Amino acid sequence: MWVAWLWRLLRNKRFRAWLLATAGPRALALFLVWIERVRHRQVAIGEARQIDGMFSAAIIDGERHVVVWKDGEPISAYPPVEGDLAAKLRAHARRDLTRPDDLPTRRARRWAAEAARRLRGGAHDVGEHARGGARTVKQLLPGGRA
């Protein structure tokens, strides 16, 4: 979702002109690198959700990666890592692993859905009060009618 939105933003000529004017000639290259990092993170989160696993950020061979974990073992890394992933992450702290459903956006969506379900019955009452208030305001205006 985010990656598609960012690509659309980058295709906008006005945005590219603003980016170049504001951040300089390397801005487009840096923006593309940032988009690639976002894409890697989204793919890792999707894979972790698919296998009911977890994910974390890790520095491997001096580069930042997003690693997908299942049962305390590394499954894959984005961008991909050459060689034995488990051996390279032997000393990695397992306490920083994150479940995809624990992300703030997922928690916020769950909370909003639950709140909407609870309030669904009260929405009708709110609509009735709003219509009644609008009639009252119209009556108070000069030349107003109900």
NORPE-V453638 format. One record per residue. PHI is phi in degrees with one decimal (* if undefined). OMEGA is omega in whole degrees, -180 to 180 (none if undefined). Layout:
BEGIN
phi->(PHI | PHI)
omega->(OMEGA | OMEGA)
END
This chain:
BEGIN
phi->(* | -63.9 | -64.1 | -61.8 | -64.0 | -66.2 | -63.6 | -61.0 | -62.9 | -68.2 | -74.8 | -74.7 | -61.9 | -64.9 | -64.8 | -59.9 | -63.4 | -64.1 | -61.4 | -64.2 | -68.1 | -81.3 | -107.8 | 96.5 | -66.9 | -81.1 | -60.5 | -63.2 | -63.5 | -65.2 | -63.5 | -64.3 | -63.0 | -63.9 | -60.2 | -63.2 | -63.8 | -62.6 | -62.0 | -60.1 | -63.8 | -63.5 | -64.9 | -63.1 | -63.5 | -62.2 | -66.3 | -61.8 | -65.7 | -64.0 | -98.6 | 56.4 | -113.6 | -134.9 | -142.6 | -157.6 | -91.1 | -150.9 | -96.8 | -124.3 | 52.6 | 79.4 | -119.2 | -82.2 | -135.1 | -107.7 | -109.8 | -98.2 | -121.8 | -141.1 | 54.9 | 79.3 | -114.9 | -70.2 | -100.8 | -156.0 | -134.3 | -127.4 | -63.7 | -57.9 | -114.4 | -82.9 | 95.7 | -81.0 | -63.3 | -61.3 | -67.7 | -71.9 | -108.5 | -56.3 | -95.3 | -70.5 | -70.9 | -83.7 | -76.0 | -92.9 | -73.1 | -122.8 | -82.4 | -57.2 | -76.1 | -91.7 | -67.2 | -54.4 | -66.7 | -67.6 | -62.5 | -64.5 | -63.1 | -61.9 | -62.5 | -63.8 | -64.5 | -66.5 | -64.2 | -64.1 | -63.1 | -67.7 | -89.6 | -54.3 | -67.0 | -82.9 | -64.7 | -62.8 | -61.9 | -62.1 | -61.3 | -64.2 | -65.2 | -65.2 | -64.9 | -64.2 | -65.5 | -65.3 | -62.8 | -62.5 | -62.4 | -61.0 | -67.1 | -78.7 | -73.3 | -59.6 | 73.3 | -73.8 | -139.8 | -79.7)
omega->(-178 | -176 | 179 | 179 | 180 | 178 | 177 | 179 | -179 | 179 | -180 | -177 | 180 | 178 | 179 | 179 | 179 | -179 | 179 | -179 | -176 | -171 | 177 | -173 | 179 | -175 | -179 | 179 | 179 | 178 | 179 | 177 | 180 | 178 | -180 | 177 | 178 | -180 | 178 | -180 | -180 | 179 | 179 | 179 | 178 | 178 | 179 | 178 | -177 | -177 | -177 | -179 | -179 | 177 | 177 | 173 | 180 | 173 | -180 | -178 | 177 | -179 | 179 | 179 | 170 | -174 | 176 | -176 | 173 | 180 | 177 | -180 | 178 | -179 | -179 | 180 | 178 | -5 | -176 | -179 | 176 | 179 | -176 | -178 | -179 | 180 | -180 | -179 | -178 | -176 | -178 | 180 | -180 | -177 | -179 | -179 | -177 | 173 | 180 | -179 | 178 | 178 | -177 | -179 | 178 | 178 | -179 | 178 | 178 | -180 | -179 | 179 | 179 | 179 | 179 | 178 | -179 | -175 | -175 | 179 | -178 | -178 | 180 | 179 | 180 | 179 | 179 | 179 | -180 | 179 | 179 | 178 | 179 | 177 | -180 | 179 | 179 | -180 | -178 | -180 | 178 | -180 | -178 | 177 | -177 | none)
END
